[in-house]
């Protein structure tokens, strides 16, 4: 199992060169596509879990019972260790966390309770 990550990245120079109506189209279609991808990925995850269970895989933790604060602590502890050993950049990690948090705070309808 893996997470799929992707993005459409354009430079500010390119974006600013677009007429305002095309800028709005790019932003709106990007937002709509992202929302559809989140829904599709979550549905696919549920199907995949069903297949794994059907094949006899035993889950040691029910995701519904995982304590969100414990999961966040595990994420942060793991990141701290990876930063300490030089596997990832602390600056990049902190900036990424900040961007993710900002996005989630500005798009609460895309996320369900309990997702770190």
Helices and strands as residue ranges (DSSP letters): H 12-17, H 20-54, G 63-65, H 68-84, H 90-106, G 108-110
